[in-house]
């Protein structure tokens, strides 16, 4: 585990999204150096226009491609030398067809975004943690991963697969001083979710600020005894 209460070097995927912005800001407020990864550079620049590029990194990266992640990891390690915490937020959600009508394209899209991306990101950055025998990996899964629901088969299956990957990785890395866990929100209060569900009650959702603080906890020494856990977040 890390020696300091706050990680000094943090990598955040999906950094330009609503949760990503909150997580990045949380670590910036703690004085960390942050590598921000997103699939579009203009989204990163637009989200963090005043960020000091001499201390932090903004990287356009496809987290589903091992080559893209390997390139990003090389640049991160060249600048930071090591990574204390890896926060994997990048992923995707979509309603879909019923199981008997599910397309292979929809299945592959959700599995790539939500499950395989964790593998690609881990392959790129976990080996450097193994060398130091220290670090934290935090993924974003979902409360809904526990049980199937209509028209959400591919999404829920991919988030369930992500939880199993987190658990397997935790079992593999715990003996090496690395902890791997996830947060599993119900519904996050984001502009996209408010637009998609205009008749819902956002006050019953989880704020991105609270979710970011929970991720901060999982990246801290206080979470040293947590391995393969999915912290369910409900408002």
C-alpha positions as YAML, in Angstrom:
chain: A
units: angstrom
residues:
- id: 1
  name: UNK
  ca: [0.00, 0.00, 0.00]
- id: 2
  name: UNK
  ca: [0.92, 3.65, -0.36]
- id: 3
  name: UNK
  ca: [2.70, 5.51, 2.40]
- id: 4
  name: UNK
  ca: [0.80, 8.78, 2.10]
- id: 5
  name: UNK
  ca: [-2.85, 9.48, 2.78]
- id: 6
  name: UNK
  ca: [-3.27, 10.84, -0.73]
- id: 7
  name: UNK
  ca: [-1.74, 9.16, -3.80]
- id: 8
  name: UNK
  ca: [0.92, 11.32, -5.38]
- id: 9
  name: UNK
  ca: [0.42, 9.93, -8.87]
- id: 10
  name: UNK
  ca: [-3.07, 9.03, -10.06]
- id: 11
  name: UNK
  ca: [-4.37, 7.83, -13.43]
- id: 12
  name: UNK
  ca: [-8.05, 8.44, -14.24]
- id: 13
  name: UNK
  ca: [-9.71, 6.98, -17.34]
- id: 14
  name: UNK
  ca: [-12.91, 8.55, -18.61]
- id: 15
  name: UNK
  ca: [-11.62, 11.75, -17.05]
- id: 16
  name: UNK
  ca: [-13.81, 14.10, -19.12]
- id: 17
  name: UNK
  ca: [-17.08, 12.48, -18.07]
- id: 18
  name: UNK
  ca: [-19.23, 13.75, -15.21]
- id: 19
  name: UNK
  ca: [-17.82, 11.30, -12.66]
- id: 20
  name: UNK
  ca: [-14.34, 11.58, -14.15]
- id: 21
  name: UNK
  ca: [-14.31, 15.34, -13.67]
- id: 22
  name: UNK
  ca: [-15.37, 14.98, -10.05]
- id: 23
  name: UNK
  ca: [-12.72, 12.34, -9.39]
- id: 24
  name: UNK
  ca: [-9.97, 14.35, -11.05]
- id: 25
  name: UNK
  ca: [-10.96, 17.43, -9.07]
- id: 26
  name: UNK
  ca: [-10.93, 15.43, -5.84]
- id: 27
  name: UNK
  ca: [-7.36, 14.28, -6.40]
- id: 28
  name: UNK
  ca: [-6.24, 17.70, -7.62]
- id: 29
  name: UNK
  ca: [-7.62, 19.20, -4.41]
- id: 30
  name: UNK
  ca: [-5.52, 16.65, -2.51]
- id: 31
  name: UNK
  ca: [-2.38, 17.81, -4.29]
- id: 32
  name: UNK
  ca: [-1.91, 14.78, -6.50]
- id: 33
  name: UNK
  ca: [-0.38, 14.71, -9.96]
- id: 34
  name: UNK
  ca: [-2.99, 13.30, -12.29]
- id: 35
  name: UNK
  ca: [-2.91, 11.67, -15.71]
- id: 36
  name: UNK
  ca: [-6.26, 12.28, -17.39]
- id: 37
  name: UNK
  ca: [-7.28, 9.79, -20.10]
- id: 38
  name: UNK
  ca: [-10.26, 10.16, -22.39]
- id: 39
  name: UNK
  ca: [-11.17, 9.14, -25.93]
- id: 40
  name: UNK
  ca: [-11.26, 12.76, -27.16]
- id: 41
  name: UNK
  ca: [-8.61, 15.35, -26.37]
- id: 42
  name: UNK
  ca: [-11.01, 18.24, -26.92]
- id: 43
  name: UNK
  ca: [-13.23, 16.85, -24.17]
- id: 44
  name: UNK
  ca: [-10.29, 16.88, -21.77]
- id: 45
  name: UNK
  ca: [-9.19, 20.37, -22.72]
- id: 46
  name: UNK
  ca: [-12.75, 21.65, -22.46]
- id: 47
  name: UNK
  ca: [-13.26, 20.05, -19.05]
- id: 48
  name: UNK
  ca: [-9.97, 21.28, -17.56]
- id: 49
  name: UNK
  ca: [-9.01, 24.47, -19.43]
- id: 50
  name: UNK
  ca: [-6.67, 25.79, -16.73]
- id: 51
  name: UNK
  ca: [-4.86, 22.59, -15.84]
- id: 52
  name: UNK
  ca: [-1.09, 22.94, -15.47]
- id: 53
  name: UNK
  ca: [0.31, 20.64, -18.14]
- id: 54
  name: UNK
  ca: [3.77, 20.78, -16.57]
- id: 55
  name: UNK
  ca: [2.46, 18.78, -13.60]
- id: 56
  name: UNK
  ca: [-0.36, 16.76, -15.12]
- id: 57
  name: UNK
  ca: [-0.96, 14.79, -18.31]
- id: 58
  name: UNK
  ca: [-3.90, 14.95, -20.72]
- id: 59
  name: UNK
  ca: [-3.93, 11.91, -23.00]
- id: 60
  name: UNK
  ca: [-6.29, 10.94, -25.80]
- id: 61
  name: UNK
  ca: [-6.59, 7.17, -25.37]
- id: 62
  name: UNK
  ca: [-8.82, 4.30, -26.47]
- id: 63
  name: UNK
  ca: [-9.06, 2.15, -23.35]
- id: 64
  name: UNK
  ca: [-10.36, -0.82, -25.34]
- id: 65
  name: UNK
  ca: [-7.14, -1.08, -27.37]
- id: 66
  name: UNK
  ca: [-4.06, -2.58, -25.75]
- id: 67
  name: UNK
  ca: [-1.78, -0.65, -28.14]
- id: 68
  name: UNK
  ca: [-3.37, 2.68, -27.22]
- id: 69
  name: UNK
  ca: [-3.14, 1.91, -23.51]
- id: 70
  name: UNK
  ca: [0.47, 0.76, -23.81]
- id: 71
  name: UNK
  ca: [1.38, 4.05, -25.44]
- id: 72
  name: UNK
  ca: [-0.42, 6.02, -22.73]
- id: 73
  name: UNK
  ca: [1.25, 3.99, -19.99]
- id: 74
  name: UNK
  ca: [4.66, 4.64, -21.49]
- id: 75
  name: UNK
  ca: [4.07, 8.37, -21.46]
- id: 76
  name: UNK
  ca: [2.65, 8.30, -17.92]
- id: 77
  name: UNK
  ca: [5.53, 6.31, -16.47]
- id: 78
  name: UNK
  ca: [8.09, 8.45, -18.29]
- id: 79
  name: UNK
  ca: [6.61, 11.53, -16.61]
- id: 80
  name: UNK
  ca: [5.49, 10.15, -13.23]
- id: 81
  name: UNK
  ca: [7.97, 7.25, -12.77]
- id: 82
  name: UNK
  ca: [5.28, 5.30, -10.92]
- id: 83
  name: UNK
  ca: [1.51, 5.19, -10.39]
- id: 84
  name: UNK
  ca: [-0.02, 5.06, -6.93]
- id: 85
  name: UNK
  ca: [-3.66, 4.74, -7.95]
- id: 86
  name: UNK
  ca: [-5.45, 3.72, -11.14]
- id: 87
  name: UNK
  ca: [-9.09, 4.78, -11.33]
- id: 88
  name: UNK
  ca: [-10.89, 3.14, -14.24]
- id: 89
  name: UNK
  ca: [-14.10, 5.04, -14.93]
- id: 90
  name: UNK
  ca: [-14.31, 4.78, -18.73]
- id: 91
  name: UNK
  ca: [-17.18, 2.62, -19.90]
- id: 92
  name: UNK
  ca: [-20.58, 2.86, -21.48]
- id: 93
  name: UNK
  ca: [-24.30, 2.36, -20.95]
- id: 94
  name: UNK
  ca: [-27.07, 1.68, -23.36]
- id: 95
  name: UNK
  ca: [-30.49, 0.11, -23.26]
- id: 96
  name: UNK
  ca: [-30.66, -2.77, -25.69]
- id: 97
  name: UNK
  ca: [-32.66, -5.50, -27.29]
- id: 98
  name: UNK
  ca: [-34.33, -8.37, -25.46]
- id: 99
  name: UNK
  ca: [-32.07, -11.38, -24.99]
- id: 100
  name: UNK
  ca: [-33.71, -13.34, -27.81]
- id: 101
  name: UNK
  ca: [-33.12, -10.40, -30.17]
- id: 102
  name: UNK
  ca: [-29.72, -9.27, -28.88]
- id: 103
  name: UNK
  ca: [-27.25, -8.37, -31.62]
- id: 104
  name: UNK
  ca: [-23.63, -9.44, -31.52]
- id: 105
  name: UNK
  ca: [-22.62, -5.83, -32.16]
- id: 106
  name: UNK
  ca: [-24.44, -4.60, -29.05]
- id: 107
  name: UNK
  ca: [-22.96, -7.42, -26.98]
- id: 108
  name: UNK
  ca: [-19.42, -6.76, -28.18]
- id: 109
  name: UNK
  ca: [-19.79, -3.00, -27.68]
- id: 110
  name: UNK
  ca: [-20.77, -3.33, -24.01]
- id: 111
  name: UNK
  ca: [-18.23, -6.07, -23.30]
- id: 112
  name: UNK
  ca: [-15.42, -4.07, -24.90]
- id: 113
  name: UNK
  ca: [-16.28, -0.83, -23.13]
- id: 114
  name: UNK
  ca: [-17.06, -2.21, -19.68]
- id: 115
  name: UNK
  ca: [-15.12, -5.46, -19.29]
- id: 116
  name: UNK
  ca: [-12.26, -5.74, -21.77]
- id: 117
  name: UNK
  ca: [-11.22, -2.14, -21.11]
- id: 118
  name: UNK
  ca: [-10.38, -3.11, -17.52]
- id: 119
  name: UNK
  ca: [-8.09, -5.83, -18.87]
- id: 120
  name: UNK
  ca: [-6.39, -3.46, -21.32]
- id: 121
  name: UNK
  ca: [-5.90, -0.76, -18.70]
- id: 122
  name: UNK
  ca: [-4.59, -3.29, -16.17]
- id: 123
  name: UNK
  ca: [-2.16, -4.81, -18.66]
- id: 124
  name: UNK
  ca: [-0.71, -1.37, -19.29]
- id: 125
  name: UNK
  ca: [-0.27, -0.11, -15.74]
- id: 126
  name: UNK
  ca: [-0.47, -2.90, -13.17]
- id: 127
  name: UNK
  ca: [2.99, -4.36, -14.00]
- id: 128
  name: UNK
  ca: [4.60, -1.13, -12.77]
- id: 129
  name: UNK
  ca: [2.66, -1.49, -9.51]
- id: 130
  name: UNK
  ca: [3.83, -5.10, -9.17]
- id: 131
  name: UNK
  ca: [7.43, -3.92, -9.47]
- id: 132
  name: UNK
  ca: [6.93, -1.58, -6.50]
- id: 133
  name: UNK
  ca: [4.60, -3.97, -4.63]
- id: 134
  name: UNK
  ca: [2.26, -1.05, -3.99]
- id: 135
  name: UNK
  ca: [-0.78, 0.58, -5.51]
- id: 136
  name: UNK
  ca: [-4.54, 0.70, -5.73]
- id: 137
  name: UNK
  ca: [-6.88, -0.08, -8.61]
- id: 138
  name: UNK
  ca: [-10.45, 1.15, -8.47]
- id: 139
  name: UNK
  ca: [-13.09, 0.35, -11.09]
- id: 140
  name: UNK
  ca: [-16.62, 1.66, -11.51]
- id: 141
  name: UNK
  ca: [-19.11, -1.19, -11.73]
- id: 142
  name: UNK
  ca: [-22.83, -0.92, -10.99]
- id: 143
  name: UNK
  ca: [-25.36, -1.94, -8.36]
- id: 144
  name: UNK
  ca: [-27.43, -3.39, -11.20]
- id: 145
  name: UNK
  ca: [-24.65, -5.89, -11.98]
- id: 146
  name: UNK
  ca: [-26.12, -8.18, -9.32]
- id: 147
  name: UNK
  ca: [-29.20, -9.19, -11.30]
- id: 148
  name: UNK
  ca: [-30.46, -9.13, -14.89]
- id: 149
  name: UNK
  ca: [-33.13, -6.71, -16.09]
- id: 150
  name: UNK
  ca: [-35.16, -6.41, -19.27]
- id: 151
  name: UNK
  ca: [-33.60, -4.64, -22.24]
- id: 152
  name: UNK
  ca: [-30.33, -4.29, -20.30]
- id: 153
  name: UNK
  ca: [-28.82, -7.74, -20.79]
- id: 154
  name: UNK
  ca: [-25.59, -6.74, -22.53]
- id: 155
  name: UNK
  ca: [-24.92, -3.83, -20.18]
- id: 156
  name: UNK
  ca: [-25.59, -5.78, -16.99]
- id: 157
  name: UNK
  ca: [-23.63, -8.80, -18.23]
- id: 158
  name: UNK
  ca: [-20.65, -6.56, -19.01]
- id: 159
  name: UNK
  ca: [-20.75, -4.89, -15.57]
- id: 160
  name: UNK
  ca: [-21.10, -8.28, -13.92]
- id: 161
  name: UNK
  ca: [-18.09, -9.48, -15.92]
- id: 162
  name: UNK
  ca: [-16.21, -6.40, -14.73]
- id: 163
  name: UNK
  ca: [-16.97, -7.27, -11.12]
- id: 164
  name: UNK
  ca: [-15.64, -10.81, -11.62]
- id: 165
  name: UNK
  ca: [-12.48, -9.35, -13.20]
- id: 166
  name: UNK
  ca: [-12.04, -7.03, -10.23]
- id: 167
  name: UNK
  ca: [-12.39, -9.96, -7.84]
- id: 168
  name: UNK
  ca: [-9.94, -12.12, -9.78]
- id: 169
  name: UNK
  ca: [-7.43, -9.30, -10.04]
- id: 170
  name: UNK
  ca: [-7.76, -8.62, -6.32]
- id: 171
  name: UNK
  ca: [-7.01, -12.25, -5.51]
- id: 172
  name: UNK
  ca: [-3.96, -12.17, -7.77]
- id: 173
  name: UNK
  ca: [-2.56, -8.85, -6.57]
- id: 174
  name: UNK
  ca: [-3.34, -8.76, -2.84]
- id: 175
  name: UNK
  ca: [-0.26, -10.85, -1.98]
- id: 176
  name: UNK
  ca: [1.81, -8.27, -3.88]
- id: 177
  name: UNK
  ca: [0.65, -5.29, -1.83]
- id: 178
  name: UNK
  ca: [-1.92, -4.03, -4.37]
- id: 179
  name: UNK
  ca: [-5.61, -3.70, -3.63]
- id: 180
  name: UNK
  ca: [-8.32, -3.85, -6.29]
- id: 181
  name: UNK
  ca: [-11.92, -2.83, -5.62]
- id: 182
  name: UNK
  ca: [-14.87, -1.06, -7.22]
- id: 183
  name: UNK
  ca: [-17.67, 1.31, -6.44]
- id: 184
  name: UNK
  ca: [-21.09, 0.08, -7.56]
- id: 185
  name: UNK
  ca: [-23.44, 3.09, -7.83]
- id: 186
  name: UNK
  ca: [-27.19, 2.81, -8.29]
- id: 187
  name: UNK
  ca: [-27.79, 5.86, -10.49]
- id: 188
  name: UNK
  ca: [-25.30, 8.72, -10.63]
- id: 189
  name: UNK
  ca: [-26.66, 12.25, -10.74]
- id: 190
  name: UNK
  ca: [-25.21, 13.39, -14.07]
- id: 191
  name: UNK
  ca: [-26.53, 15.71, -16.80]
- id: 192
  name: UNK
  ca: [-26.80, 12.73, -19.15]
- id: 193
  name: UNK
  ca: [-28.91, 10.73, -16.69]
- id: 194
  name: UNK
  ca: [-31.15, 13.73, -15.99]
- id: 195
  name: UNK
  ca: [-31.72, 14.13, -19.71]
- id: 196
  name: UNK
  ca: [-32.37, 10.41, -20.24]
- id: 197
  name: UNK
  ca: [-34.77, 10.17, -17.27]
- id: 198
  name: UNK
  ca: [-36.59, 13.52, -17.08]
- id: 199
  name: UNK
  ca: [-39.39, 12.12, -14.89]
- id: 200
  name: UNK
  ca: [-37.08, 10.56, -12.29]
- id: 201
  name: UNK
  ca: [-36.12, 12.05, -8.93]
- id: 202
  name: UNK
  ca: [-32.43, 13.04, -9.00]
- id: 203
  name: UNK
  ca: [-32.46, 13.64, -5.27]
- id: 204
  name: UNK
  ca: [-32.57, 9.86, -4.88]
- id: 205
  name: UNK
  ca: [-29.45, 9.43, -7.02]
- id: 206
  name: UNK
  ca: [-25.79, 9.41, -5.99]
- id: 207
  name: UNK
  ca: [-23.87, 12.65, -6.45]
- id: 208
  name: UNK
  ca: [-20.61, 12.48, -8.38]
- id: 209
  name: UNK
  ca: [-18.90, 14.34, -5.53]
- id: 210
  name: UNK
  ca: [-19.83, 11.60, -3.05]
- id: 211
  name: UNK
  ca: [-18.77, 8.90, -5.49]
- id: 212
  name: UNK
  ca: [-15.43, 10.68, -5.97]
- id: 213
  name: UNK
  ca: [-14.83, 10.77, -2.22]
- id: 214
  name: UNK
  ca: [-15.54, 7.04, -2.00]
- id: 215
  name: UNK
  ca: [-13.01, 6.41, -4.76]
- id: 216
  name: UNK
  ca: [-10.57, 8.58, -2.85]
- id: 217
  name: UNK
  ca: [-11.10, 6.38, 0.19]
- id: 218
  name: UNK
  ca: [-10.44, 3.21, -1.83]
- id: 219
  name: UNK
  ca: [-7.20, 4.78, -3.08]
- id: 220
  name: UNK
  ca: [-6.05, 5.56, 0.47]
- id: 221
  name: UNK
  ca: [-4.26, 3.48, 3.13]
- id: 222
  name: UNK
  ca: [-7.58, 3.32, 5.01]
- id: 223
  name: UNK
  ca: [-8.74, 0.75, 2.42]
- id: 224
  name: UNK
  ca: [-5.68, -1.48, 2.81]
- id: 225
  name: UNK
  ca: [-7.76, -4.41, 4.07]
- id: 226
  name: UNK
  ca: [-10.30, -4.26, 1.21]
- id: 227
  name: UNK
  ca: [-9.75, -6.65, -1.69]
- id: 228
  name: UNK
  ca: [-12.25, -7.47, -4.42]
- id: 229
  name: UNK
  ca: [-15.04, -5.48, -2.79]
- id: 230
  name: UNK
  ca: [-17.82, -3.60, -4.59]
- id: 231
  name: UNK
  ca: [-19.00, -0.69, -2.47]
- id: 232
  name: UNK
  ca: [-22.66, -0.16, -3.31]
- id: 233
  name: UNK
  ca: [-23.57, 3.51, -3.43]
- id: 234
  name: UNK
  ca: [-27.18, 4.53, -2.84]
- id: 235
  name: UNK
  ca: [-28.56, 7.94, -2.00]
...
